[in-house]
Amino acid sequence: NGDYFYANISGNIYNSQGNNMYSGSWGIEMLEYDNNSSTFFMAQGGSDYVWDSQGNTIYDSNGYSITDIDIDEQTQRILIAGGSSINIIDYNGSNHSVLEMRNASSYYITFIE
C-alpha cells in the first residue's frame, strides 16, 4: 500500500504518517515487518537479541553481536547474522539452525525471494 515504517534509537517505530506503531525500551537499529502477521521484528546493533513487537525474545546470540536480520514471510523464518555465524529461526523462536560458520564476521544478509 506504499506505507513504510521507521525506527529510532529510543525504541519507537513510526509509520509514514508519523503515527507511533510501537514503543519499546531498547534502541532499534534493524527492523523488519511481516505484513501477514502485522508483526515487527527488530534488533539493536551490538546487542545479543532479536525480539518482536509482542515483546517476545526470538533469538539470543549468547554474547555475539547481531549485525543484520531479514525475514521470509512465506516460510515465516528469520535470517540472522552475528559473530561468525549465519543463523535461521522460526518467527516464534523455535527450530533454530546454524546455516554457516565463517572465519570472519558476516555483516549483511538477505533472503532471495
Secondary structure, 3 states (H helix, E strand, C coil): CCCCEEECCCCEEEECCCCEEEECCCCCCEEEEECCCCEEEEECCCCCEEEECCCCEEEECCCCCEEEEEEECCCCEEEEEECCEEEEEECCCCCCEEEEECCCCCCCCCCCC
